[in-house]
Amino acid sequence: MKKVLTGIFTALILSITTSPTYAADMQIKVEGVIISSDVKPEIKNNRTMVPLRAVSENLGARVNWSDSEIVLTKSNVKVILQLNSNTAVKNGKTVPLDVKPYLNNNHTMVPLRFIAEMFGCNVSYSNNAVNVEAKPLVIDGVKVKTLQQEYRMTMGGVVNQINGNTYNEAIYNIFVENKGKKVEEPSNYSWRSHLSTGWYYRSGQYDFLDQEGNSIKRFDIYTLVQSFDEDQDTEVLIYEANENQWYMFNCTASQEIRELIDTASKNGFLTEISNTVP
């Protein structure tokens, strides 16, 4: 009888320590912003498990599925995970995982600290909250406080500021990594919309600002106005104001920047400074 009770007690302990428990009151904060998800954080093997996409996108990482693999990419960092595997691969090197990724309500749950540290972020705990902090982006030796985006419409314009370090770094890297060959200044370009075919429309101005609000680096995106029957990718240029130089730019990269800013807005990292659109 004593052996039976011992066996039951051991099984109970194993069940408690290996099964996930909900951390209903726990908050996940990235740079002070509370990250919400329809799946609650869980504690498993003393590790905080969180929905992968909800956290990774706020670290500036892109998430893609390839067969049974989950691929996270951000600039020069590539992390590959597999469900129910206790190892991951970072830039070709195998690294151990304390807890295997698993599915919960169609969401992939991953250890928060592991994912955050893979992308250079620090994790701390205080007042029932898990805090993820990213290093500020540094351009030419100067820390970036915010990214200011400006765009204009037919009537009026909008100025936004993106305040997350991870978003700012990801967007800056897109500009740098997709800057193509140097080109001459176009003959016809303007802020105005409804331009004639052959003109370049400035679809956005992006200023990386320092602590005092001064521009450290500025990129303007220009999109070529094409006729509707042209069957080819849209031509995009960027103007690097600090160098007074024009470059070819990747159309897909331009779309990635817009997607990152939309995600930043959705998750509380964007502040609208002004809006004069009627």
ABEGO torsion letter per residue (X at the ends): XAAAAAAAAAAAAAAAAABBBBBAABBBBBGGBBBBBABBBBBBGGBBBBBAAAAAAAAGBBBBBBEABBBBBBEABBBBBBBGBABBBBGGBBBBBABBBBBBGGBBBBBAAAAAAAAGBBBBBBGGBBBBBBBBBBBGGBBBABBBBBBBBABEBBBBBBABAAAAAAAAAAAAAABBBBBBBBABBBABBGBBBGBBBBABBBBBBBAAGBBABBBBBBBBBBBAABBBBBBBBBBBAAAGBBBBBBAAAAAAAAAAAAAAAAAGABBBABBABX
